[in-house]
């Protein structure tokens, strides 16, 4: 089975802060061009689902997106939970990390990495 490389319209938004941090991580980990950013969901967390964000290689079930020089991989079945989401990076005194603003989430937990749909 061959892996599709068709580039689709962007289902999510990465802020400039998130892009800067992702570029730094990609460079620090010395990842190849084959590695792209995986965005998804998995069962678990305080509210039912938690977000997946990390570098990975493309799998058969993935849709591929091009975002500001990044290949972004997302399983087709995850799009219903993620369409319209914005990923940002915050670097404050009390909080540091990626944040997820998801219009599809009916409820979120206090940590901001878990949601229900």
Rosetta blueprint (number, residue, H / E / L):
1 X L
2 X L
3 X L
4 X L
5 X L
6 X L
7 X E
8 X E
9 X L
10 X L
11 X L
12 X L
13 X E
14 X E
15 X L
16 X H
17 X H
18 X H
19 X H
20 X H
21 X H
22 X H
23 X H
24 X H
25 X H
26 X H
27 X H
28 X H
29 X L
30 X L
31 X L
32 X L
33 X L
34 X L
35 X L
36 X E
37 X E
38 X E
39 X E
40 X E
41 X E
42 X E
43 X E
44 X L
45 X L
46 X L
47 X L
48 X L
49 X E
50 X E
51 X E
52 X E
53 X E
54 X E
55 X E
56 X E
57 X L
58 X L
59 X L
60 X L
61 X L
62 X E
63 X E
64 X E
65 X E
66 X E
67 X E
68 X L
69 X L
70 X E
71 X E
72 X E
73 X E
74 X E
75 X E
76 X H
77 X H
78 X H
79 X H
80 X H
81 X H
82 X H
83 X L
84 X L
85 X L
86 X E
87 X E
88 X E
89 X E
90 X E
91 X E
92 X L
93 X L
94 X L
95 X L
96 X E
97 X E
98 X E
99 X E
100 X E
101 X E
102 X L
103 X L
104 X L
105 X L
106 X L
107 X E
108 X E
109 X L
110 X L
111 X L
112 X L
113 X L
114 X E
115 X E
116 X E
117 X L
